[in-house]
Amino acid sequence: MIQFVKVLSALALALIVGGSALAQEYVKGEVLKVDTKQKKLTIKHEALTNLDMPAMTMVFVVAEDGMLKNVKSGQAIEFTADRVNGRITVTGIK
């Protein structure tokens, strides 16, 4: 019985820790500018709740250079953003 409780506790902890990465929601935005040289996107976006940030227009760096090839100015997107090495970074686009 004690072994069962230990296994169950470990599983619950793994779900809590692992689930936080999956819980990030996509936010709607509009790409206003693509700067391939600086590897940045200017996006007018809805509130980023995970960063406690209201809706605004701001410049983001991108996590991967390939993201810049898939977007253009004026395009509506859904994206995720997070702090990476102290910089607010686009981590996913769909």
C-alpha positions as CSV (number, residue, x, y, z in Angstrom):
1,M,0.0,0.0,0.0
2,I,2.8,2.4,0.8
3,Q,4.5,1.7,-2.5
4,F,1.2,2.4,-4.3
5,V,0.9,5.8,-2.6
6,K,4.5,6.7,-3.5
7,V,3.9,5.8,-7.2
8,L,0.6,7.7,-7.2
9,S,2.3,10.8,-5.6
10,A,5.2,10.7,-8.2
11,L,2.7,10.5,-11.0
12,A,0.7,13.4,-9.7
13,L,3.9,15.5,-9.3
14,A,5.0,14.6,-12.9
15,L,1.6,15.7,-14.2
16,I,1.7,19.0,-12.4
17,V,5.3,19.8,-13.5
18,G,4.8,18.6,-17.1
19,G,1.4,20.0,-17.5
20,S,2.5,23.6,-16.9
21,A,4.4,23.5,-20.2
22,L,1.4,22.3,-22.0
23,A,-1.0,24.8,-20.4
24,Q,0.4,27.7,-22.4
25,E,-2.4,29.1,-24.6
26,Y,-2.2,30.6,-28.1
27,V,-3.0,34.3,-28.3
28,K,-4.4,36.1,-31.4
29,G,-2.4,38.8,-33.0
30,E,-1.6,40.6,-36.2
31,V,2.0,40.8,-37.6
32,L,2.8,44.4,-38.3
33,K,6.4,44.0,-39.3
34,V,8.9,41.2,-40.0
35,D,12.6,42.1,-39.4
36,T,14.6,39.2,-40.7
37,K,18.0,40.9,-39.9
38,Q,17.2,41.4,-36.2
39,K,15.1,38.2,-36.0
40,K,12.1,40.1,-34.7
41,L,8.4,40.4,-35.2
42,T,6.2,43.4,-34.4
43,I,2.8,42.0,-33.3
44,K,-0.4,43.7,-32.2
45,H,-1.7,41.2,-29.8
46,E,-4.4,40.3,-27.2
47,A,-3.5,40.0,-23.5
48,L,-0.7,37.5,-22.7
49,T,-2.0,36.1,-19.5
50,N,1.1,33.9,-18.9
51,L,3.2,37.0,-18.9
52,D,0.7,39.2,-17.1
53,M,0.7,41.6,-20.0
54,P,-2.3,43.5,-21.4
55,A,-3.1,43.8,-25.1
56,M,-0.7,46.0,-27.0
57,T,1.7,46.3,-29.9
58,M,5.3,45.2,-29.2
59,V,8.4,43.8,-30.8
60,F,9.3,40.2,-30.0
61,V,12.4,38.1,-30.8
62,V,11.6,34.6,-32.2
63,A,12.8,31.3,-30.7
64,E,13.6,29.9,-34.2
65,D,14.7,31.7,-37.3
66,G,12.3,29.6,-39.4
67,M,9.3,31.3,-37.8
68,L,10.1,34.4,-39.8
69,K,9.7,32.6,-43.1
70,N,6.1,31.6,-42.3
71,V,4.7,35.1,-41.6
72,K,4.2,38.4,-43.4
73,S,3.1,41.9,-42.5
74,G,-0.7,42.1,-42.1
75,Q,-1.1,38.4,-41.4
76,A,-3.4,37.3,-38.6
77,I,-1.7,34.7,-36.4
78,E,-2.1,32.8,-33.2
79,F,1.1,32.5,-31.1
80,T,2.7,31.7,-27.8
81,A,5.3,33.8,-26.0
82,D,7.4,33.4,-22.9
83,R,10.5,34.8,-21.3
84,V,13.6,33.1,-22.7
85,N,17.0,34.3,-21.4
86,G,15.3,37.4,-20.0
87,R,13.7,38.4,-23.4
88,I,10.0,38.1,-24.3
89,T,10.1,35.6,-27.1
90,V,7.6,34.1,-29.6
91,T,7.9,30.4,-28.9
92,G,5.2,29.1,-31.3
93,I,3.1,30.2,-34.2
94,K,0.1,28.6,-35.9
